[in-house]
């Protein structure tokens, strides 16, 4: 089913309002928007997956929808969020209950309080995808790998095994610049 998604043209204004707020749920939502990752991937992120010196977040295969390890290039804005967090337990975005991650409804609640409850956090993946197609010069393969999608064609998948990490880093930086209105 399709998740209600904010049009990409509205994301910069929403992100600016979001950036003026505080809290783990707010920062989790900011991180989700910047990374274009799924809610569960963000909320269940652990500190041992984060490599700030190498600007990489490595999500294990067991936590991914396609059961394949996914490396996320961390941009300066993403690292700024991570460095602003207090390490309370293993989870990057800890919940109120000890040793647990943020609740799945935490980011939805932020959006509802901000008056955009008609959209859902997962919809920002679609916002990102639309922006990529309409505004970026990245190839289909780079965009699909940024979203951790599996190449549907079995033959193409057999020959196309790279993760295009450096190209994805450029794409994620451009997306971050766009939503932060910095370029």
Secondary structure, DSSP 8 states (H G I E B T S, - for coil): -------HHHHHHHHHHHHT--SHHHHHHHHHHHHT--HHHHHT-BGGGEETTTTEEEE-GGGSTTSS-EEEE--HHHHHHHHHS---SSBTTB-SSTT-B--TTHHHHHHHHTT-TTS-TTHHHHHHHHHHHHH----HHHHHHHTT---S-HHHHHH-----HHHHHHHHHHHHHHHHT--
